[in-house]
Amino acid sequence: MKLNPSKCAFGVSAGNFWDLWSAKRHRSQPGSSQSSHGDTPPRNKKELQRLTGKLVALGRFIARFTDELRPFFLAIRKAGTQGWTDNCQNALERIKHCLMHPPILSSPIPKEKLYMYLAVSEWAISAVLFRCPSPKEQKPVYYVSRHWQM
């Protein structure tokens, strides 16, 4: 993965991440959460596809994100009949919560044991590699999540 340093935000606290992201994308004022959190839902299939495309781009930064995006994919398929549903709105709220509280990845320490969680759902497979600095603490090191191709 290649990162463009001019597009990266380093040293941003978790609480301000959504405000920073929405300020860059929507040109709203940082700190005014109401402007980005109260957006109207997509009105047609094209707007829904645009929103889903933006969310898919963020998927590599959030574990098990594909499961959260499933209502959007289903809504695109059914855009002529149902379109935006309460299930989509609930998924969007969960995604906003994930973006406002992003997980912090840690660096592995040489010769320290690493563990892995594997999660398989009907729609995706995810794995998290983590280390345990103490018996009651787990720090994620890396994760990957892939959507099943159907």
DRENDO-1510 file (C-alpha; in Angstrom, 1 decimal, always signed):
<recs>
REC; n; res; u; v; w
REC; 1; MET; +0.0; +0.0; +0.0 .
REC; 2; LYS; +1.4; +3.4; -0.9 .
REC; 3; LEU; +0.4; +6.5; +1.1 .
REC; 4; ASN; +0.4; +10.0; -0.2 .
REC; 5; PRO; +1.7; +12.1; +2.7 .
REC; 6; SER; -0.1; +15.2; +1.5 .
REC; 7; LYS; -3.4; +13.3; +1.9 .
REC; 8; CYS; -2.6; +11.8; +5.3 .
REC; 9; ALA; -3.6; +13.2; +8.7 .
REC; 10; PHE; -1.1; +12.3; +11.4 .
REC; 11; GLY; -1.5; +13.3; +15.1 .
REC; 12; VAL; -5.3; +13.7; +14.9 .
REC; 13; SER; -7.2; +12.6; +18.0 .
REC; 14; ALA; -9.8; +10.0; +17.6 .
REC; 15; GLY; -12.7; +12.3; +18.4 .
REC; 16; ASN; -11.8; +14.8; +15.7 .
REC; 17; PHE; -11.3; +12.3; +12.9 .
REC; 18; TRP; -14.8; +12.5; +11.5 .
REC; 19; ASP; -14.8; +16.3; +11.7 .
REC; 20; LEU; -11.5; +16.4; +9.9 .
REC; 21; TRP; -12.6; +14.0; +7.2 .
REC; 22; SER; -15.9; +15.7; +6.7 .
REC; 23; ALA; -14.3; +19.2; +6.7 .
REC; 24; LYS; -12.0; +18.1; +3.9 .
REC; 25; ARG; -14.7; +16.4; +1.8 .
REC; 26; HIS; -17.8; +18.5; +2.4 .
REC; 27; ARG; -16.1; +21.9; +3.1 .
REC; 28; SER; -18.0; +22.2; +6.4 .
REC; 29; GLN; -16.5; +23.8; +9.5 .
REC; 30; PRO; -14.4; +21.4; +11.7 .
REC; 31; GLY; -16.0; +21.0; +15.1 .
REC; 32; SER; -19.5; +21.6; +13.8 .
REC; 33; SER; -20.6; +18.0; +13.8 .
REC; 34; GLN; -24.2; +18.8; +13.0 .
REC; 35; SER; -23.3; +19.9; +9.4 .
REC; 36; SER; -21.9; +16.5; +8.4 .
REC; 37; HIS; -23.9; +14.2; +10.8 .
REC; 38; GLY; -27.3; +15.4; +9.7 .
REC; 39; ASP; -26.8; +15.0; +6.0 .
REC; 40; THR; -29.9; +14.0; +4.1 .
REC; 41; PRO; -29.9; +10.4; +2.8 .
REC; 42; PRO; -29.3; +9.7; -0.9 .
REC; 43; ARG; -32.3; +10.5; -3.0 .
REC; 44; ASN; -31.6; +8.3; -6.0 .
REC; 45; LYS; -29.4; +5.3; -7.1 .
REC; 46; LYS; -26.6; +7.6; -8.4 .
REC; 47; GLU; -26.2; +9.3; -5.0 .
REC; 48; LEU; -26.3; +6.0; -3.2 .
REC; 49; GLN; -23.6; +4.6; -5.5 .
REC; 50; ARG; -21.5; +7.7; -4.9 .
REC; 51; LEU; -21.8; +7.4; -1.1 .
REC; 52; THR; -21.1; +3.6; -1.3 .
REC; 53; GLY; -18.0; +4.3; -3.4 .
REC; 54; LYS; -16.6; +6.8; -0.8 .
REC; 55; LEU; -17.3; +4.3; +2.0 .
REC; 56; VAL; -15.6; +1.4; +0.2 .
REC; 57; ALA; -12.5; +3.6; -0.1 .
REC; 58; LEU; -12.5; +3.9; +3.7 .
REC; 59; GLY; -12.9; +0.1; +4.1 .
REC; 60; ARG; -9.2; -0.7; +4.2 .
REC; 61; PHE; -8.9; +1.3; +7.4 .
REC; 62; ILE; -11.7; -0.3; +9.5 .
REC; 63; ALA; -11.9; -4.0; +10.4 .
REC; 64; ARG; -15.0; -6.0; +9.2 .
REC; 65; PHE; -16.2; -3.0; +7.3 .
REC; 66; THR; -17.6; -5.1; +4.5 .
REC; 67; ASP; -20.3; -6.4; +6.8 .
REC; 68; GLU; -21.3; -2.8; +7.6 .
REC; 69; LEU; -21.6; -1.9; +3.9 .
REC; 70; ARG; -23.8; -4.8; +3.0 .
REC; 71; PRO; -27.1; -2.8; +3.5 .
REC; 72; PHE; -25.8; -0.2; +1.0 .
REC; 73; PHE; -25.0; -2.9; -1.6 .
REC; 74; LEU; -28.5; -4.4; -1.2 .
REC; 75; ALA; -30.1; -0.9; -1.5 .
REC; 76; ILE; -28.3; -0.3; -4.8 .
REC; 77; ARG; -29.7; -3.5; -6.2 .
REC; 78; LYS; -33.2; -2.6; -5.0 .
REC; 79; ALA; -33.0; +1.1; -5.7 .
REC; 80; GLY; -36.0; +1.0; -7.9 .
REC; 81; THR; -38.3; -0.6; -5.3 .
REC; 82; GLN; -37.0; +0.4; -1.8 .
REC; 83; GLY; -33.8; +2.4; -2.1 .
REC; 84; TRP; -32.7; +3.9; +1.2 .
REC; 85; THR; -34.1; +2.0; +4.2 .
REC; 86; ASP; -33.9; +2.2; +8.0 .
REC; 87; ASN; -31.4; -0.6; +7.8 .
REC; 88; CYS; -29.2; +1.6; +5.6 .
REC; 89; GLN; -29.5; +4.6; +8.0 .
REC; 90; ASN; -28.6; +2.4; +11.0 .
REC; 91; ALA; -25.5; +1.1; +9.1 .
REC; 92; LEU; -24.5; +4.7; +8.3 .
REC; 93; GLU; -24.7; +5.6; +12.0 .
REC; 94; ARG; -22.5; +2.6; +12.9 .
REC; 95; ILE; -20.0; +3.6; +10.2 .
REC; 96; LYS; -19.9; +7.2; +11.5 .
REC; 97; HIS; -19.3; +5.8; +15.0 .
REC; 98; CYS; -16.4; +3.6; +13.7 .
REC; 99; LEU; -14.9; +6.7; +12.0 .
REC; 100; MET; -15.2; +8.8; +15.1 .
REC; 101; HIS; -13.5; +6.1; +17.2 .
REC; 102; PRO; -10.9; +4.5; +14.9 .
REC; 103; PRO; -8.8; +1.6; +16.3 .
REC; 104; ILE; -5.1; +2.5; +16.8 .
REC; 105; LEU; -2.6; +0.0; +15.4 .
REC; 106; SER; +0.5; -0.7; +17.3 .
REC; 107; SER; +4.0; -1.8; +16.1 .
REC; 108; PRO; +5.1; -5.4; +16.8 .
REC; 109; ILE; +8.0; -5.9; +19.2 .
REC; 110; PRO; +10.7; -8.3; +18.1 .
REC; 111; LYS; +10.4; -11.8; +19.8 .
REC; 112; GLU; +7.0; -11.0; +21.2 .
REC; 113; LYS; +4.3; -13.6; +20.4 .
REC; 114; LEU; +1.6; -12.5; +17.9 .
REC; 115; TYR; -1.9; -13.9; +17.9 .
REC; 116; MET; -4.6; -13.9; +15.2 .
REC; 117; TYR; -8.4; -13.7; +15.3 .
REC; 118; LEU; -10.2; -15.0; +12.3 .
REC; 119; ALA; -13.8; -14.0; +11.7 .
REC; 120; VAL; -15.9; -15.5; +8.9 .
REC; 121; SER; -19.4; -14.2; +8.1 .
REC; 122; GLU; -21.8; -15.0; +5.4 .
REC; 123; TRP; -20.5; -11.9; +3.4 .
REC; 124; ALA; -16.8; -11.5; +4.4 .
REC; 125; ILE; -13.7; -12.9; +5.9 .
REC; 126; SER; -11.5; -10.9; +8.3 .
REC; 127; ALA; -8.3; -11.5; +10.2 .
REC; 128; VAL; -6.7; -9.4; +13.0 .
REC; 129; LEU; -3.1; -9.9; +14.0 .
REC; 130; PHE; -2.5; -8.6; +17.5 .
REC; 131; ARG; +0.0; -8.7; +20.4 .
REC; 132; CYS; -0.6; -9.0; +24.1 .
REC; 133; PRO; +1.6; -6.7; +26.2 .
REC; 134; SER; -0.2; -7.8; +29.3 .
REC; 135; PRO; -2.7; -10.6; +30.1 .
REC; 136; LYS; -5.7; -8.3; +29.9 .
REC; 137; GLU; -4.6; -6.1; +27.0 .
REC; 138; GLN; -4.6; -6.7; +23.3 .
REC; 139; LYS; -3.2; -4.3; +20.8 .
REC; 140; PRO; -3.9; -4.8; +17.1 .
REC; 141; VAL; -1.0; -4.8; +14.7 .
REC; 142; TYR; -2.6; -5.5; +11.4 .
REC; 143; TYR; -5.9; -6.6; +9.9 .
REC; 144; VAL; -7.4; -7.6; +6.6 .
REC; 145; SER; -11.0; -7.9; +5.5 .
REC; 146; ARG; -12.3; -9.3; +2.2 .
REC; 147; HIS; -15.7; -9.5; +0.7 .
REC; 148; TRP; -16.9; -12.8; -0.8 .
REC; 149; GLN; -17.2; -12.6; -4.5 .
REC; 150; MET; -20.6; -13.9; -5.6 .
</recs>
